[in-house]
């Protein structure tokens, strides 16, 4: 059945941008540059309801690892995107995921005009040209900025500018942003970055806190189980703050 579906042209209506760095791209189950291939039940594909925009800007059935052709220089594993989508699919019809995250990237690399920013906007516009409506951007980034006082001092302003720029370039002035407060990073600066993230006070911006989720032995990346939990936290935030109150999925 999947092989037939893979050849169908999809145009999911409800689109979510997944962006940031490695914990959004997903390193769950990755050890020594090898992904173990284990996909939790919460992350299984749904060939009729959950799709992803590939690096070549066409939709296909979404499956782990979602970022395999986006964060292509690294080994990707389980991230939060699939558990998020599966958790909201009974309330949100025809989900399109737009992976954009790249590991090891600092906020300055996502500034307006930089390659990562340009690519993210290009991919979002492509999703919209397929008939989709962008419902939210999920953002998990900041570990690469927990490195110096300068990065700490400029993080909040840089993140707020990113939000303003994305909304302006996509002509979506109220685009919901769900950002994750980081759970790992340099001990000297991690709390300061987290404070900056939680201090962002813009309309339609909410923050979920990853602190306390189990990390892998590298003390940087979330485990597969933690990624599943994070996906559910992101889903709860979306359903609570931004989703229509009445179920929108027709019985199939």
MODAGI-V233773 format. One record per residue. RES is the residue in one small letter. OMEGA is omega in whole degrees, -180 to 180 (none if undefined). Layout:
<<RES	OMEGA> <RES	OMEGA>>
//
This chain:
<<x	-180> <x	-176> <x	176> <x	-178> <x	-178> <x	-177> <x	-180> <x	176> <x	-179> <x	173> <x	-179> <x	-174> <x	-172> <x	-169> <x	179> <x	176> <x	176> <x	-173> <x	-178> <x	-179> <x	-162> <x	-179> <x	170> <x	178> <x	175> <x	173> <x	178> <x	180> <x	-180> <x	175> <x	177> <x	175> <x	178> <x	176> <x	-176> <x	176> <x	-179> <x	-179> <x	179> <x	180> <x	-178> <x	-176> <x	-178> <x	177> <x	169> <x	-169> <x	179> <x	-172> <x	-175> <x	-176> <x	177> <x	176> <x	-177> <x	176> <x	-180> <x	173> <x	170> <x	-178> <x	175> <x	176> <x	-179> <x	176> <x	178> <x	-10> <x	-174> <x	-173> <x	-171> <x	-179> <x	179> <x	173> <x	-163> <x	-180> <x	180> <x	175> <x	-179> <x	175> <x	-177> <x	173> <x	-177> <x	-170> <x	-176> <x	178> <x	174> <x	-176> <x	179> <x	-179> <x	-178> <x	-169> <x	177> <x	178> <x	-173> <x	-175> <x	171> <x	-174> <x	173> <x	178> <x	-179> <x	-180> <x	180> <x	-172> <x	178> <x	-176> <x	174> <x	-174> <x	178> <x	-176> <x	-179> <x	178> <x	177> <x	-179> <x	179> <x	180> <x	177> <x	-174> <x	-176> <x	178> <x	-179> <x	-179> <x	179> <x	-180> <x	177> <x	-179> <x	178> <x	178> <x	177> <x	178> <x	179> <x	180> <x	175> <x	180> <x	-178> <x	174> <x	-179> <x	-175> <x	-180> <x	167> <x	176> <x	-170> <x	177> <x	-176> <x	176> <x	180> <x	-179> <x	176> <x	178> <x	-173> <x	-177> <x	178> <x	179> <x	179> <x	178> <x	-175> <x	-175> <x	-171> <x	-175> <x	-180> <x	179> <x	180> <x	178> <x	177> <x	177> <x	180> <x	179> <x	-177> <x	180> <x	-180> <x	-180> <x	-176> <x	178> <x	-179> <x	179> <x	-172> <x	-180> <x	-177> <x	177> <x	176> <x	174> <x	-178> <x	-180> <x	172> <x	-170> <x	-179> <x	-177> <x	-178> <x	-179> <x	-175> <x	-176> <x	-172> <x	-173> <x	-178> <x	179> <x	175> <x	179> <x	178> <x	178> <x	180> <x	-177> <x	-180> <x	180> <x	-174> <x	178> <x	178> <x	176> <x	173> <x	177> <x	-176> <x	170> <x	-172> <x	-179> <x	-178> <x	-178> <x	174> <x	-175> <x	176> <x	173> <x	-178> <x	179> <x	-180> <x	180> <x	-173> <x	178> <x	173> <x	176> <x	-180> <x	179> <x	178> <x	176> <x	179> <x	179> <x	177> <x	178> <x	177> <x	178> <x	178> <x	178> <x	180> <x	-180> <x	-177> <x	-179> <x	-170> <x	-167> <x	-174> <x	171> <x	-175> <x	-180> <x	177> <x	-176> <x	-175> <x	176> <x	177> <x	-177> <x	none>>
//
